[in-house]
Amino acid sequence: MTKGISSDSQVHISIAFLIKAMVAISMLIATYYQVQMKFASMDRTVGDMHEELVVLTSKMHEMEKQHLEELEHHNEELVEENKSLLQKMGLKKR
């Protein structure tokens, strides 16, 4: 006949097992918080990199715009110089 659990049954848990369980749970909790902190740090880093990329892109657009303006100005100068050379050669009338 099997015995059921009665009210006067005692549960014996060793102290060493409790300490090991507490250490294991503490390690799991510490690992969880370290992972959370790393994810937060990575998120901040990605956000900072995105902001820097936006700034660099806007600066690049400004530089490209300036470069195009310089090229257009230089092109206009070349056209004027070519016109004056053609006029000197007598190939183009004023």
Contacts in CASP RR format, 6 or more apart in sequence:
PFRMAT RR
TARGET T0000
AUTHOR 0000-0000-0000
METHOD contacts of the structure
MODEL  1
MTKGISSDSQVHISIAFLIKAMVAISMLIATYYQVQMKFASMDRTVGDMH
EELVVLTSKMHEMEKQHLEELEHHNEELVEENKSLLQKMGLKKR
83 92 0 8 1.000
86 92 0 8 1.000
87 93 0 8 1.000
87 94 0 8 1.000
END
